[in-house]
Amino acid sequence: MIEKYKNNYSSISFFLALLFIITPIIISIYNSIFGDKSYTFWYVYIVNIGMLSLMNGLLGYKLKYKKIDKVIILFLLALLLSFIAMLVSGNILRSFIGSQLRHSAFLTYVCFLGFFLNTILINKDDYKKIVNVFIIITVLMCIISLLQNTITFKLFYYNSYPNTAKVNYPYNAIYYNANHFGYYLSFAVLIIIFMLFNSTGWKKLLYLLSYSICTYTLIVNNTFGAYLGVLLMLPLVGIFAIKDKKKMDYLIVLTIFIICSVFITYHGFYVVKNNFQELFGSSGTSNVKVLYDDAGRGRVGIWKKYIGYIKESPIVGYGGENTANKFLEEHISPRSPHNSIIEIAAYNGIPCLLLYLAGLIIMFIRYFKRKKFDLKTTGVFLAVGAYFISSMFGNMTYYISPYLVILLGLLFNLEKGEENEKSS
């Protein structure tokens, strides 16, 4: 039995990762059968895959590597501090499982670790299969979301909110929030760009079409943080493209992005132009010099509120989503942090945040120390960068954040694979 597992743990890792990647299909089918969205089914599905991934990741890692990498040690320590934050919180159950909507709590963080450990066991030859399945599903979600706003019946209940299926929320696909779909699209666009760079013939045309559809959806989705994530990564994509002799491909990609940015409108206003004005608290004029509390659609005010909470409990935080009580004490409707860095610090304490960031920094340093910057690794690295930037305007959710964790697992595996080749 053990010998059989030794020969198959990588295949199991691939299968578990695929089960998560096809989540949009599973949820679309569920919505169609039951006529509405369900928080509970979705979370139970993710937790089951996450826990299976954790078991496979822990067992497989011992077989693949001789010692525990410092990045994993840092992530484990961060998880330990999150556990302590849960124990000392005012509401242990809420800190363990979170709220019905986001579940930004300890159990979800355990699943994130499971996805990460599971992903680093996948054979590199299987990466392309996972990415192509991801791209196909992403393009289908974009097309259905765009069509849903031109037809009267609910197709898979896309663009609707749970328990209010008659209400239309433009371009959120299967997600409960248009912003969350935007964060998803931010790294999807970067991944497609590098698949385009690495292809020829009819496959290149298909990737180009996929890129165009996803870029259009990203902008009309109207999630500015996600747009900024892609925008700030494009110059780095250009540097790599010039170095790797992909100048023409990059010019095509950049031209499509600029055209979409300049000309796409929604309900009579230019989406990107309006977003830049809103970022600085402007309601229509560009001469705004001061950041108001309503800047960035109210996020600045929320960030200030959460920074105050962090100062009150900087070491252990308040536990997962327990800041809701602080809002209620002030007779304010509870709001999430809308910034993943602030979220980790507020819920789990500053030391937990520093351990998490230290793990990421080590992985990034390893990337820049590479002697050869190949398409695969650079594509994953910049996709992580795009998501990380967009997450500065959003929350860690159980159905979107695992994509970041999987990308980090892919990056870790590529880096560790290179180290093993050097040491062999």
C-alpha positions in Angstrom: 0.0 0.0 0.0 2.8 2.4 0.9 4.8 1.6 -2.2 1.7 2.1 -4.3 1.2 5.5 -2.7 4.8 6.5 -3.3 4.3 5.9 -7.0 1.0 7.8 -7.2 1.1 10.8 -4.7 1.9 13.1 -7.6 -1.1 11.9 -9.6 -3.3 12.3 -6.5 -2.0 15.9 -6.2 -2.9 16.6 -9.8 -6.4 15.1 -9.3 -7.1 17.1 -6.2 -5.9 20.4 -7.8 -8.1 19.6 -10.8 -11.1 19.1 -8.4 -10.6 22.7 -7.2 -10.0 24.2 -10.6 -13.3 22.8 -11.9 -15.2 24.3 -8.9 -17.0 26.8 -11.2 -18.5 23.9 -13.2 -19.6 22.1 -10.0 -21.2 25.3 -8.6 -22.8 26.2 -11.9 -24.5 22.7 -12.0 -25.5 23.0 -8.4 -27.1 26.4 -9.0 -29.0 25.1 -12.0 -30.4 22.1 -10.1 -31.4 24.0 -7.0 -32.3 27.3 -8.6 -30.1 29.4 -6.3 -26.6 29.8 -4.9 -25.5 28.1 -1.8 -22.8 29.2 0.6 -22.8 26.0 2.6 -22.4 23.5 -0.3 -19.6 25.6 -1.8 -17.7 25.9 1.5 -18.1 22.2 2.4 -16.8 21.3 -1.1 -13.7 23.5 -0.7 -13.0 22.3 2.8 -13.2 18.6 1.8 -10.7 19.2 -1.1 -8.5 21.3 1.2 -8.3 18.7 4.0 -7.6 15.9 1.5 -5.0 18.1 -0.1 -3.4 18.6 3.4 -3.2 14.9 4.1 -1.7 14.2 0.7 0.6 17.2 0.9 2.0 16.2 4.3 2.5 12.5 3.3 3.9 13.3 -0.1 6.2 16.0 1.0 8.0 13.6 3.3 8.6 11.3 0.3 9.7 14.1 -2.1 12.0 16.2 0.1 14.5 15.3 2.8 13.9 18.3 5.0 11.3 21.0 5.6 11.9 24.1 3.6 12.1 27.4 5.5 9.1 28.8 3.6 6.9 26.0 4.9 8.2 26.5 8.4 7.3 30.1 8.3 3.8 29.3 7.0 3.3 26.7 9.7 4.3 29.2 12.3 1.9 31.7 10.9 -0.8 29.1 11.1 0.1 28.4 14.7 -0.3 32.1 15.6 -3.6 32.1 13.8 -4.6 29.1 16.1 -3.6 31.1 19.2 -5.6 34.1 17.9 -8.6 31.8 17.6 -8.2 30.5 21.2 -8.0 33.9 22.8 -10.7 35.5 20.7 -14.0 36.5 22.1 -15.8 33.9 19.8 -13.8 30.7 19.2 -16.5 29.2 16.8 -16.5 32.3 14.6 -12.7 32.4 14.6 -12.6 28.8 13.6 -15.2 28.8 10.8 -15.8 32.5 10.0 -19.0 34.1 8.7 -21.3 32.4 6.2 -20.1 34.7 3.3 -16.3 34.7 3.5 -15.2 32.1 6.1 -12.0 34.1 6.7 -11.0 32.0 9.7 -8.7 29.3 10.9 -10.3 26.3 9.2 -10.0 28.1 5.9 -6.3 28.9 6.5 -5.6 25.2 7.2 -7.2 24.4 3.8 -4.9 27.0 2.2 -1.9 25.2 3.6 -3.3 22.0 2.2 -3.7 23.4 -1.3 -0.1 24.8 -1.1 1.5 21.5 0.0 -0.5 19.5 -2.4 0.4 21.7 -5.4 4.2 21.4 -4.8 3.9 17.7 -5.4 2.4 17.9 -8.9 4.7 16.8 -11.7 5.8 19.8 -13.8 4.5 18.0 -17.0 1.0 18.3 -15.6 1.1 22.1 -15.1 0.0 22.9 -18.7 -3.0 20.6 -18.4 -4.1 22.4 -15.2 -3.6 25.8 -16.7 -5.5 25.0 -19.9 -8.5 23.6 -18.0 -8.4 26.8 -15.9 -8.3 29.0 -19.0 -11.2 27.2 -20.7 -13.3 27.5 -17.5 -12.4 31.2 -17.2 -13.3 32.0 -20.8 -16.7 30.2 -20.4 -17.4 32.1 -17.2 -16.7 35.4 -19.0 -18.9 34.5 -22.0 -21.8 33.4 -19.8 -21.5 36.5 -17.6 -21.5 38.8 -20.6 -24.5 37.0 -22.2 -26.4 36.9 -18.9 -26.8 40.7 -19.1 -28.4 40.5 -22.6 -30.9 37.7 -21.9 -33.9 37.6 -19.5 -33.6 34.1 -18.0 -31.1 33.1 -15.4 -28.3 31.0 -17.0 -26.7 29.0 -14.2 -27.8 31.9 -11.9 -24.7 33.9 -13.0 -24.5 37.5 -11.9 -27.2 37.1 -9.2 -26.8 37.3 -5.4 -27.6 34.3 -3.1 -31.3 34.0 -2.1 -32.2 37.0 -4.3 -31.9 35.4 -7.8 -34.1 38.1 -9.3 -31.5 40.8 -8.5 -28.9 41.4 -11.2 -25.3 42.0 -10.2 -23.4 42.7 -13.4 -20.5 40.4 -14.1 -19.8 38.5 -11.0 -20.1 35.0 -12.7 -20.7 32.4 -10.0 -19.2 34.6 -7.3 -21.2 36.5 -4.7 -19.4 39.7 -5.5 -18.2 41.4 -8.7 -15.0 42.3 -7.0 -14.1 38.7 -6.3 -14.6 37.8 -10.0 -12.4 40.7 -10.8 -9.6 39.4 -8.5 -9.9 36.0 -10.2 -9.6 37.6 -13.7 -6.5 39.6 -12.6 -4.3 36.6 -12.5 -6.1 34.7 -15.2 -5.2 37.5 -17.7 -1.5 37.2 -16.8 -1.5 33.4 -17.1 -3.1 33.6 -20.6 -0.5 36.2 -21.7 2.3 33.8 -21.0 0.5 30.8 -22.5 0.2 33.0 -25.6 3.9 33.8 -25.6 4.7 30.1 -25.4 2.5 29.0 -28.3 2.4 29.0 -32.0 -0.1 28.7 -34.9 -3.8 28.2 -34.1 -3.1 27.7 -30.4 -1.7 31.2 -30.3 -4.9 32.6 -31.9 -7.0 30.7 -29.4 -5.0 32.2 -26.5 -5.2 35.6 -28.1 -9.0 35.3 -28.3 -9.2 34.1 -24.7 -7.0 37.0 -23.6 -9.3 39.5 -25.4 -12.5 38.1 -23.9 -11.0 38.0 -20.4 -9.5 41.5 -20.7 -12.8 42.9 -21.8 -14.6 41.2 -19.0 -12.0 42.4 -16.5 -12.6 46.0 -17.4 -16.4 46.0 -17.7 -16.4 44.0 -14.4 -15.4 47.4 -12.9 -13.2 46.1 -10.1 -10.4 48.7 -10.1 -8.0 46.8 -7.8 -8.0 43.9 -10.2 -7.4 46.2 -13.1 -4.5 47.9 -11.3 -2.9 44.4 -10.6 -2.8 43.7 -14.4 -1.8 47.3 -15.3 1.2 47.3 -13.0 2.4 43.9 -14.1 2.3 44.8 -17.8 5.6 46.7 -17.9 7.3 43.7 -16.3 5.7 41.5 -18.9 7.2 43.9 -21.5 10.7 43.6 -20.1 10.5 39.8 -20.2 9.0 39.9 -23.7 11.8 42.0 -25.1 14.4 39.8 -23.5 12.8 36.6 -24.8 12.2 38.0 -28.3 8.4 38.2 -27.9 8.1 41.9 -28.8 5.4 41.4 -31.4 3.3 39.3 -29.1 3.6 41.9 -26.4 2.7 44.8 -28.7 -0.5 42.9 -29.6 -1.3 42.2 -26.0 -0.6 45.8 -25.0 -2.6 47.3 -27.8 -5.7 45.2 -26.9 -5.4 46.2 -23.3 -5.0 50.0 -24.1 -8.0 49.9 -26.5 -10.2 48.2 -23.9 -9.0 50.6 -21.2 -9.7 53.7 -23.3 -13.0 52.8 -25.1 -15.0 50.4 -22.9 -18.0 52.1 -21.4 -20.7 50.9 -19.0 -24.0 52.8 -18.5 -22.6 55.8 -20.3 -19.3 56.3 -18.4 -15.8 55.3 -19.4 -15.0 52.5 -16.9 -11.2 53.0 -16.3 -11.4 56.8 -16.4 -14.2 56.8 -13.8 -12.2 54.4 -11.6 -9.2 56.6 -11.5 -11.4 59.5 -10.5 -13.0 57.5 -7.7 -9.6 56.4 -6.4 -9.0 60.0 -5.4 -12.5 60.5 -3.9 -13.6 62.5 -7.0 -17.2 62.4 -8.1 -16.4 63.5 -11.6 -13.7 66.1 -11.5 -10.0 65.3 -11.8 -8.7 68.2 -9.6 -9.0 66.4 -6.3 -5.9 66.7 -4.2 -7.0 65.1 -0.9 -7.8 61.4 -0.2 -11.2 61.4 1.4 -12.6 58.6 3.5 -14.9 57.6 0.6 -11.9 57.3 -1.8 -11.5 54.0 -3.5 -15.3 53.3 -3.0 -15.1 53.8 0.8 -12.0 51.6 1.3 -9.8 54.2 2.8 -12.3 54.8 5.6 -12.5 51.1 6.3 -8.7 50.7 6.3 -8.4 53.5 8.9 -11.0 51.8 11.1 -9.1 48.4 10.9 -5.7 50.0 11.5 -7.2 51.4 14.7 -8.3 47.8 15.7 -4.8 46.5 14.9 -3.3 49.1 17.3 -5.6 47.9 20.0 -4.6 44.2 19.6 -1.3 44.1 17.6 0.0 40.7 18.8 -2.9 38.2 18.5 -5.5 40.2 16.7 -9.2 39.5 17.2 -9.5 36.1 15.6 -11.1 35.4 12.3 -13.9 37.9 11.5 -14.4 38.8 15.2 -13.9 42.5 14.4 -17.7 42.4 13.6 -18.3 43.0 17.3 -16.2 46.1 17.3 -18.3 47.6 14.5 -21.5 46.7 16.3 -20.3 48.4 19.5 -20.0 51.6 17.5 -23.5 51.0 16.0 -22.0 50.5 12.6 -22.8 47.7 10.1 -19.8 45.3 10.1 -17.5 45.6 7.1 -14.6 43.4 6.0 -11.1 45.0 5.7 -10.9 45.0 1.9 -7.2 44.6 2.1 -5.6 41.2 2.6 -2.6 42.5 4.5 -4.7 44.5 6.9 -7.1 41.5 7.2 -4.3 39.1 8.4 -3.0 41.6 10.9 -6.4 42.4 12.3 -7.6 38.8 12.6 -4.3 37.1 13.5 -1.9 39.8 14.7 1.1 41.5 13.2 3.6 38.7 14.0 1.4 36.3 12.0 1.4 38.8 9.1 5.2 39.1 9.2 5.7 35.4 9.1 3.4 35.1 6.1 5.2 38.0 4.3 8.6 36.5 5.2 7.7 33.3 3.4 6.5 35.2 0.3 9.7 37.4 0.3 11.9 34.3 0.4 10.1 32.8 -2.6 10.4 36.1 -4.5 14.2 36.4 -3.7 14.7 32.8 -5.0 12.9 33.8 -8.2 15.2 36.8 -8.8 18.3 34.7 -8.0 17.5 32.4 -10.9 20.1 32.3 -13.7 17.4 31.6 -16.3 14.0 33.2 -16.4 11.8 30.8 -18.3 8.2 31.4 -19.5 6.6 29.1 -17.0 8.1 30.5 -13.9 7.9 34.1 -14.9 4.2 33.7 -15.9 3.4 32.2 -12.5 5.5 34.9 -10.7 3.7 37.8 -12.4 0.3 36.2 -12.0 1.0 36.1 -8.3 2.1 39.7 -8.4 -1.2 40.7 -10.2 -3.3 38.9 -7.6 -1.2 40.3 -4.7 -1.8 43.9 -5.9 -5.5 43.3 -6.5 -5.8 41.8 -3.0 -4.7 45.2 -1.5 -8.3 46.2 -2.4 -10.1 42.9 -1.4 -10.5 40.2 1.1 -9.2 36.6 1.5 -12.1 34.4 0.5 -12.3 30.6 0.6 -13.3 30.3 -3.1 -10.7 32.8 -4.6 -7.7 32.8 -2.4 -6.9 29.1 -3.1 -5.9 30.2 -6.6 -3.2 32.4 -5.1 -2.1 29.5 -2.9 -1.9 27.1 -5.9 0.1 29.7 -7.9 2.5 30.0 -4.9 2.7 26.2 -4.8 3.6 26.1 -8.5 6.2 28.8 -8.0 7.7 26.9 -5.1 7.8 23.7 -7.0 9.6 25.3 -10.0 12.2 26.9 -7.7 12.7 23.7 -5.6 13.0 21.7 -8.8 15.8 23.9 -9.9 17.6 23.6 -6.6 17.3 19.8 -6.7 18.8 19.7 -10.2 21.8 21.8 -8.9 22.4 19.6 -5.9 22.1 16.3 -7.9 
